[in-house]
Amino acid sequence: MRSLLIPLLLLAACQSPPESLPESLPESPRFLGNTACPISGRPIDPAAYFEHEGERVWFCNPDCAEKSASEPEVWIARAYPEARPFGNTTCVVSGERLPLDAPTVTWQGHELRLCCGTCVDVFRSDPALFVADLD
């Protein structure tokens, strides 16, 4: 009898609405930047970075960021030496399902697939707008 009563109580408890629901779940976005300073190899300081053509490179301190700002392409290449596929299944610009031959764009060491050339151009015009919601 006891073994039947416990599951019934649990079922009743699960069907009762909770007293309060949070308005939204806590967000934990995936960090899509470099985690080591491309100059020193030390961990980055989130406040020490430069941005060039929509890509950010983080450094261990503001001095490293300032030194490297004169050659942004060099430090972007060092911070992101290899593009890793992001694995998105929908276009980050339009939300459309991706075709088999989807074009790609590399951003901060991640290869993102987009649905068409127009979306590639739109993405490149303001990458931060489209990557803010990536997880």
C-alpha positions as CSV (number, residue, x, y, z in Angstrom):
1,M,0.0,0.0,0.0
2,R,2.8,2.4,0.9
3,S,4.6,1.8,-2.4
4,L,1.4,2.9,-4.2
5,L,0.8,5.9,-2.1
6,I,4.2,7.6,-2.6
7,P,4.0,7.7,-6.4
8,L,0.4,9.0,-6.2
9,L,1.5,11.8,-3.9
10,L,4.4,12.7,-6.2
11,L,2.1,12.7,-9.2
12,A,-0.3,15.1,-7.4
13,A,2.6,17.3,-6.4
14,C,3.8,17.5,-10.0
15,Q,0.4,18.4,-11.3
16,S,0.0,21.3,-8.8
17,P,1.2,24.6,-10.2
18,P,4.2,26.1,-8.5
19,E,3.7,29.0,-6.1
20,S,5.7,31.3,-8.3
21,L,7.6,31.0,-11.6
22,P,10.7,33.1,-12.5
23,E,10.0,35.6,-15.2
24,S,13.0,34.3,-17.2
25,L,15.6,31.6,-16.8
26,P,19.1,32.8,-16.0
27,E,21.2,33.3,-19.1
28,S,24.6,31.7,-19.5
29,P,25.8,32.7,-23.0
30,R,28.8,30.9,-24.4
31,F,31.9,33.1,-24.6
32,L,33.0,33.2,-28.2
33,G,36.3,35.0,-27.8
34,N,39.9,34.0,-27.2
35,T,40.6,32.9,-23.6
36,A,44.4,33.4,-23.6
37,C,46.3,36.6,-24.4
38,P,47.8,36.2,-27.9
39,I,51.0,38.1,-26.7
40,S,51.7,36.5,-23.3
41,G,49.6,33.4,-23.3
42,R,48.2,34.4,-19.9
43,P,44.4,34.4,-19.1
44,I,42.5,37.4,-20.5
45,D,41.2,40.4,-18.7
46,P,37.6,40.9,-20.0
47,A,38.1,44.7,-19.9
48,A,41.3,44.5,-22.1
49,Y,40.5,44.2,-25.8
50,F,40.4,45.9,-29.1
51,E,37.8,45.6,-31.8
52,H,38.5,45.6,-35.5
53,E,35.9,45.1,-38.3
54,G,33.4,43.5,-35.9
55,E,35.9,41.1,-34.2
56,R,37.3,41.4,-30.8
57,V,40.6,40.2,-29.4
58,W,41.1,40.0,-25.6
59,F,44.4,40.5,-23.8
60,C,45.8,39.9,-20.4
61,N,46.0,43.6,-19.6
62,P,45.3,47.0,-21.3
63,D,48.9,47.5,-22.2
64,C,48.9,44.4,-24.4
65,A,45.7,45.5,-26.0
66,E,47.1,49.0,-26.7
67,K,50.4,47.6,-28.2
68,S,48.6,45.3,-30.6
69,A,45.9,47.7,-31.9
70,S,48.3,49.0,-34.6
71,E,48.3,45.6,-36.3
72,P,44.8,44.2,-35.7
73,E,45.0,41.6,-38.5
74,V,48.1,40.0,-37.0
75,W,46.6,39.7,-33.5
76,I,43.2,38.5,-34.8
77,A,45.1,35.7,-36.7
78,R,47.1,34.8,-33.5
79,A,44.1,34.9,-31.3
80,Y,42.1,32.7,-33.7
81,P,44.5,30.6,-35.6
82,E,42.0,28.0,-36.8
83,A,38.3,28.4,-37.5
84,R,36.1,25.9,-35.7
85,P,32.7,25.0,-37.1
86,F,30.0,26.6,-34.9
87,G,27.5,24.0,-35.8
88,N,24.5,26.2,-36.3
89,T,21.5,24.7,-38.2
90,T,19.7,27.9,-39.0
91,C,21.0,31.2,-40.5
92,V,22.1,33.6,-37.7
93,V,20.8,36.5,-39.8
94,S,17.5,35.4,-41.2
95,G,16.6,32.4,-39.1
96,E,16.0,30.3,-42.2
97,R,17.0,26.6,-42.3
98,L,20.4,26.2,-44.0
99,P,20.8,24.7,-47.5
100,L,23.3,21.9,-48.0
101,D,25.7,24.3,-49.8
102,A,25.4,27.1,-47.2
103,P,28.0,29.8,-47.4
104,T,30.2,30.4,-44.4
105,V,31.7,33.4,-42.6
106,T,34.5,33.2,-40.1
107,W,34.1,35.3,-37.0
108,Q,36.4,35.2,-34.0
109,G,37.7,31.8,-34.8
110,H,34.2,30.3,-35.5
111,E,32.9,29.3,-38.8
112,L,29.2,30.3,-39.0
113,R,26.9,29.0,-41.8
114,L,24.5,31.4,-43.4
115,C,21.7,30.8,-45.8
116,C,22.8,33.0,-48.7
117,G,25.4,35.6,-49.9
118,T,23.1,38.5,-48.9
119,C,23.1,37.3,-45.3
120,V,26.9,37.0,-45.4
121,D,27.0,40.7,-46.4
122,V,24.5,41.7,-43.8
123,F,26.3,39.7,-41.1
124,R,29.6,41.4,-42.0
125,S,28.1,44.8,-41.7
126,D,27.4,44.3,-37.9
127,P,28.4,40.9,-36.5
128,A,27.7,41.9,-32.9
129,L,24.1,42.3,-33.7
130,F,23.8,38.7,-34.9
131,V,26.0,36.9,-32.4
132,A,24.5,38.3,-29.3
133,D,21.9,35.6,-29.1
134,L,24.1,32.6,-30.1
135,D,24.5,29.9,-27.6
